[in-house]
Amino acid sequence: MATLMTENGVVLRIFSDIEEVRKVWQDWCSLQNDRVASQIQYLGKSGLSEQNIP
């Protein structure tokens, strides 16, 4: 079993096996990568450079 929880200890989900954990982790990482890629594309289309980001 594995437990997914927030930094302050709130339990978000309890997993029954490691394969389920791996699938959720891979999905989350994929979403994060997609989010970063879309932000970079937005910056490119908007004419903003990465140097202008605080």
LINZI-V81596 format. One record per residue. N is the residue number from 0. PSI is psi in degrees with one decimal (none if undefined). NEAR is the number of other C-alpha atoms within 10 Angstrom. D_LAST is the distance of its C-alpha to the last C-alpha in Angstrom with 1 decimal. Layout:
n;psi;near;d_last
N;PSI;NEAR;D_LAST
N;PSI;NEAR;D_LAST
This chain:
n;psi;near;d_last
0;152.4;9;40.7
1;148.6;12;37.0
2;132.1;12;34.9
3;123.1;13;31.3
4;160.6;12;29.8
5;170.8;9;26.6
6;-30.4;7;25.2
7;14.5;6;27.3
8;7.2;8;30.5
9;124.6;9;30.9
10;123.8;11;32.9
11;-37.1;9;31.6
12;146.3;11;34.3
13;127.1;12;37.1
14;144.1;13;38.0
15;-22.0;11;41.6
16;162.2;10;41.1
17;-30.3;11;38.8
18;-37.2;10;38.9
19;-41.1;13;37.4
20;-46.6;18;34.6
21;-42.6;11;33.9
22;-47.0;11;33.9
23;-42.0;13;31.5
24;-45.5;12;29.1
25;-42.6;12;29.3
26;-44.0;12;28.8
27;-45.6;12;25.6
28;-40.6;12;24.2
29;-43.4;12;25.1
30;-40.9;12;23.4
31;-42.7;12;20.1
32;-40.9;12;20.5
33;-39.8;12;21.3
34;-44.7;12;18.3
35;-43.2;12;15.9
36;-40.1;12;18.1
37;-32.3;12;18.1
38;-39.9;12;14.3
39;-42.0;15;14.5
40;-40.8;11;17.5
41;-44.7;12;15.9
42;-41.1;15;13.2
43;-40.8;12;16.2
44;-29.0;10;18.3
45;-10.0;9;16.0
46;4.0;8;15.7
47;144.6;12;11.9
48;159.4;11;11.0
49;-23.5;10;8.8
50;-20.3;6;7.9
51;-6.2;7;6.4
52;129.5;7;3.8
53;none;4;0.0
